[in-house]
Amino acid sequence: MTSRPYFQQSAQLLESLSSADIATALVNISKGTYSSIADQRINTLMKHIRVVGGHVMGSSHSRSALRTKIHSLCFNVGLPSLFVTINPADIHSPVALYFAGVDLDLDKILPETLGTSYERAKTIATHPVATAKFFNCLIKSILKSLVLGGILGPTKAYFGTVESQGRGSLHLHLLIWLNHDFTPTQLKQQIQNEDFRQKLLAYLEDIVKEDLDQFRAKPDGLKTCRMRMPRALVENSHIDVSTGQITMRRSHPWINNFNEWVISACRCNMDIKFIWTGSDAKALVYYITDYVTKSSLAFYDMFALAQQGIKSIEQQQATCGTESAIEKSRKLVLRCYNTIASHQEVSGVQVASYLMNYGDHYT
């Protein structure tokens, strides 16, 4: 980066930036008067920090590049057709336990050989490499055998982003592009035709289910749910011709959308949504790209950490001030990035996944 002309042009700006300038910006942030155009030197520093972070796997800056990739895919093949979330249950998976070194015969799994729930959780928590290997193996198998195998229909592209949960395990958000030529506008026009509506509903009932006919009703417990459960029962799937809203058959008030083939293969929580309007597609693309690229640090935290990095550089340069402006600026950017990156939250499973070069997305 330092050999590029744009960095050489920025070196003079960065050389004149001091920790006092960052302190002034922090004061303005606390007062609510900070402007991003107030100090071009700070903007230049943050821009170069993003460039450096973009080449570090697992950083919030590298995940920001996923947004461009998804937008490029939309531009190339159109808007996505399906949105799928898969949350592998590593604690309950014999394969994950096998990868963690538990002596199991995978051809003859017995409940008593798996141990208690606590024992399984302890094993998984102490083996992040095995958990990352299990996640990668499961997701690749689902994508290759099921998604590309056609259980959701002919598929021309997919893009999945990997995220970490609070407990450190990984899950996947997946956008799927089906191999059809209908645009959202054309679909709205086609649903006016009764025959097309019935065929569309038959397809959706085959891949997206919200029903479980055999269940026992439970007594009233929690009165409110952030997922808007329980939901009203629906006897038959139907499409509102005037609004275009699709309502799927539901025989269970507490069940989430699922695909029977995927859920049978992965035996874990999942969600699947058919995207058939342009507004839905754009909203989901925004949600995925915004959610996976969000940083655990607020921008004022980054400023404070950058100030620490600049202070350490100032102390170092006080003893040896013979370096060129480009070299000083290079060390400044690198020190600030390392200081910020040291405060980024990354789970052990994520670290193991990156070290094994599994990456942060599937496409």
Secondary structure, DSSP 8 states (H G I E B T S, - for coil): -TTSHHHHHHHHHHHT--HHHHHHHHHHHHHT---TTS-HHHHHHHHHHHHHHTTSTTSHHHHHHHHHHHHHHHHHH-S-SEEEEEE--GGG-HHHHHHTT----TTS--GGGS--HHHHHHHHHT-HHHHHHHHHHHHHHIIIIIITTTTTS-EEEEEEEEEE-TTS-EEEEEEEEES----HHHHHHHTTSHHHHHHHHHHHHHH-B---SS--------S--TT--S---BSS-EE-TTT--EE--BS-TT---B-HHHHHHH-SEEEEEE--SHHHHHHHHHHHHHHHH--SS-HHHHHHHHHHHHHHHHHHHHH---S-HHHHHHHHHHHHHHHHHTT----HHHHHHHHTT--SEE-
